[in-house]
């Protein structure tokens, strides 16, 4: 992971023991992506209004609007990287961190 992605959980939960060990070229590859709010910082915090829902057989919540936003970001990422000649990234190489298990 890029060090910026590890920073918060490292400080909150791991007492600074996490070490970013990804290849620097790989971890910085998308730091100039045009849809990032801040270039060089490959993390997007995007507040999404919506309603937390829950299936009757699950203790986990989900928010359909949040899912729609992340799918939009994924589509943009996969489409723009091909246009820009960036290395192809496979959807299976993408990790999404969400606070709800159902997402």
N, C-alpha and C positions, 0 to 999 in steps of 0.2 A: 504494500500500500504506500501511497504518497504520505510523507510525514504529517501533512495537514489533516489527513483522514484519521490518523491514529492519535493525534494530539489530545483531544478531549477525553476519549475513553482511557487513554494512558494515564492522564492526570487524575481522573475520577475514580478509576477502578483498579489500576495496575501499578500504582506507586512509581510510575516512570520506567517500568521494566520492559515495556514493549519497544521493539527496535524495528524501524522501517528497513527492510532488507531487500526490497524490490530493486531491480536494475533501474538506475537513475533515468536512463533514456525512456524506459517503459513507463515509469511512474510520472514522468513529466510530459508525456506525449500529448495529453489532452488539456494541458494547463493553459493553452491559448484558444481553446474552443470558444467560438463566438457567443455561445449562450450562457457562459459563466458570468455571474454578476461581477466577479473580481478576477481578472486575469492572474494566473499563477497560483490561484487558490482553488483546487479542484473539488470543492464542496459547495453544494447548493442547499441553503436553508429556505424553504418555500412554504410559508404558512397557507394552509388550505382550509377555508370554511367548509363545513359539511356536517354530517350527522354520523356519529358512531353507531354502528349497527352490530347485531350479534345474532348468529344462528342459534336456534333453541338447544341444539345438542353440543354447543361449544362454549367454553368460557372466554374465548378470544373475541375481540372487537375488530371491526374493519370499517373503513370509510371509503365508499365508492369514489368520491371526488378525489381523494388522494391517489387512488389507484389510477384514475384517468390522467392526472397530472404526471405521474411517473412514466406512464406509457407514452405520453407526448414527448417527454424528455428523451426516452429511449429511442423513439422514432427519429427525432432530430439528430441524436448522436450517431445512429447507424447510417442515416442518409448523408449527413454533412461530411462524415469521415471519408466516404467513398468519393464525394465530389472534390475534396481537398487533396486527394492522393495520400491520405494518411494510411498507416498500416490498418489492415482490416481487423476489426475486432469481432469476435463471435458473440452472439447473445449469451452463450453458456459461460463466457469469460467475464460477464458482468454480474456484480453482486449488489444487491439492494438491501439497505439496512432500514427496517421499518419497526416502529414500536409495537406492532400488532402481528401476531402469528399468522392470521389469515391473509395478510398482505404479503 
